[in-house]
Amino acid sequence: MKKNANGPRRDKTDLPEKICASCGLPFSWRKKWARTWDEIRYCSDRCRNARK
């Protein structure tokens, strides 16, 4: 793990992943999903809109 001015930095390979409920492809954690990561099921708006 590398360090920067804010402390230890995570590599992108260390981020948690989930499988999209619509397309079945894996997707990684994003900072904008930090508060709702447990509720996220789809990798994109396109997959979320295509759910049926």
N, C-alpha and C positions, 0 to 999 in steps of 0.2 A: 504494500500500500504506500503510495506516495504522499508527501506532505505538501501543503501549501500554506498561505497566510492564515487560513481559517482552521487549520488542523489537518487531520488525516483525510485524504481524498479517496473515494471509492472508484475502482475501475468499472467501466460499463459492464464487464463480464460478471461482476459481483452483484449486480442489481437483481431483485426478485423478478420472476417471470410468471405469467399465467398463459393459459390457452384460451383463445377467443371462442366463445360459445357459438358463433355463427360460422366462421370460416375454418376454425380448427388450427390456425397458425399461432405460434407463440409470440407474445409481445412483452416488452420490458416495462418496468416501473418508470413513471415520469414524475417530475417534481410537481406538476400541476395536479396530479392525482394523489398527492401525499395524504390529504385528509380523507379521501374516499376510496383508498386502494382496496379495501375489503369489499366494497360494493361494485367495483368495476368488473364487467363481464365481457365487454366487447373491445376490440382493438381500435376501432374507428367509428365515426358517425355513419359511414356507409354500412358497416356490419350491423350497427345498432338499428338502423332504419330497415335493413333487410330481414330482420328477425321475423319468423313466422312459424 
